[in-house]
Amino acid sequence: MARSHHHNDKPKRLYQVWKGSNRFFCGGLLVFGPDVASLFLSTILIAGPAIAFCVKSYLKIRHGDHAARSVVVSIAGSILTVLDLLFLFLTSARDPGMVPRNTKPPESDDAFDMATPSMEWVNGRTPHLKLPRTKDVIINGHTVKVKYCDTCMLYRPPRASHCSICNNCVQRFDHHCPWVGQCIGIRNYRFFYMFILTSTILCVYVFAFSWVNILEKDHNIWKAMSKDVPSVILMVYCFIAVWFVGGLSVFHFYLICTNQTTYENFRYQYDKKENPYNKGMLRNLGEVFFSKIPPSMNNFRSFVEEDEHMVIGSLSPNFGEGTAAGSKEKIDIEMGSKHAEDTGYSLPEILQNLDFDNLESSLKIKEERGIPGFDPFFPVEQDEKDSVQVCIVGDGATEYLQDQIIGDGVRDSKASSDIDEVRETVQSSTGGNEANAVDKPDNVSDSDGITTPVLKV
């Protein structure tokens, strides 16, 4: 029955199983960011004043006031407005250069065995990967470090960065623009600059001819402004807006001439070292405006097997040197039940039933008192007086408890209660089947010489 149901499932396209935060329209042909609603706000801020200006020019034509000039002004204003909105749409509705994420971490030549329980449970096996956080690549004779992305499970290409809003790694990442609702990367940077440049020209254009309309009045300047309020409003609006879009245009022109990105410039990467991407002003300008835009690395309309793109969470292999795993692995252990429900992968029963909150609080109290505690996830060698031995005999359990001794041999009541909590936790987690819950128990002999397994906690 399950097999026939799976056979009847329709194959899904890549955009339908895409793990980023993007929003797709027209069957994956249009790719927007998660904040696509801001695109409508930007459209209103551009089209509203432009339409008001064109209506003003049309009324002048009807009244015969400088009709020929008003026609030219109105047509030019309409063209600038259409171009501005077109560049806005081209910036917002295309793949900015998203890097497809991997379904598993890359292989490493320097990898060696190291316990990574979070990856073991998600992948259903024990890869034991150990990957360096960064790698060195040579760019135009310069050594450039590329970082490993925990979310996409890949080493980012040079100049790429992971956008926390779109949840994608983007080639030549510049920034995430809230006004267009999209990341700005290698495939839409050209259109982004044309958008802000056209917006600047449109603001100057509307401001200039609105001022001309006021100066053409027969009255003095103040009376003319009082009788032509729409032109005054347009002038004030354009005067304010031009500082934003004009400033952006100048700043990004500087970035283009020096072949930098906003992300790189804000991090001052090239203040004390040479920019390996700088080819000179003319070649840098040609690279942005006249070079061929690279094709998208993703065919969002292609059919894919959903299982191949079902990446669970953010898997992070072990990086660097050290013997203990990070907090992410511990979180995966504590959330094991949730992972099992969501993904179908199960945890060992003894780990699902452990009370991690009580164990963690006990550890913290011991550390505050200066008493060495144990880590249930990463056991270390401890003295015999700090351990709890539970000798399992038949169907019952005989306990050999060695409590903490403090000061003059007085038993620490808190340590005793901690031992009781551990004992109850182990008993409840094994559920009467203690022998199966211990993988490799130690062996001890009782008074009759019978060898029995021992669980050390």
Number of C-alpha atoms within 10 A of each C-alpha: 6 7 7 8 8 9 10 9 8 8 12 14 18 19 23 16 16 17 20 20 15 20 18 19 11 7 12 17 15 16 21 27 28 18 18 19 14 17 21 13 13 17 16 12 13 19 17 11 20 22 15 14 22 21 13 17 25 18 13 18 17 11 9 11 13 12 16 11 12 21 16 12 18 19 14 14 21 18 11 18 21 15 17 24 18 15 21 25 19 17 28 26 22 19 28 24 26 26 21 20 21 15 17 16 22 14 11 11 9 9 15 12 10 17 19 22 20 22 23 14 20 21 15 11 10 16 20 17 22 22 22 16 16 16 14 12 14 11 12 11 8 13 12 16 17 18 18 22 21 16 20 26 20 19 21 22 17 17 20 22 23 19 17 11 17 22 17 23 27 27 22 23 26 22 18 18 16 17 17 27 24 28 30 28 26 22 25 21 24 20 21 23 22 19 23 23 22 23 27 22 17 24 26 18 17 23 22 13 19 22 16 12 17 22 14 12 14 9 12 11 13 10 12 17 19 12 14 15 12 15 23 19 15 20 21 11 16 22 15 11 17 20 13 13 19 19 15 16 22 13 12 21 15 13 17 23 19 19 22 21 20 15 17 17 13 8 10 11 13 12 9 7 8 10 15 15 14 15 14 11 14 11 17 20 18 12 17 19 16 11 11 9 15 9 10 16 12 14 14 21 14 12 14 16 12 15 9 11 17 13 19 15 12 13 22 22 28 22 16 11 9 9 10 13 17 14 9 14 21 16 11 18 20 17 13 21 20 14 20 15 10 10 13 11 16 16 14 11 13 18 18 17 15 20 17 15 10 13 18 14 12 20 18 13 15 17 13 9 8 9 15 12 18 20 12 13 13 10 10 10 8 11 7 10 11 19 19 20 17 19 23 16 17 10 9 11 14 12 14 12 17 14 19 18 14 11 7 6 8 9 13 14 12 13 20 15 13 20 22 14 16 19 18 14 19 21 17 16 19 19 13 13 13 21 17 10 18 15 8 11 14 14 13 12 12 11 6 6 8 10 13 15 18 24 19 12 16
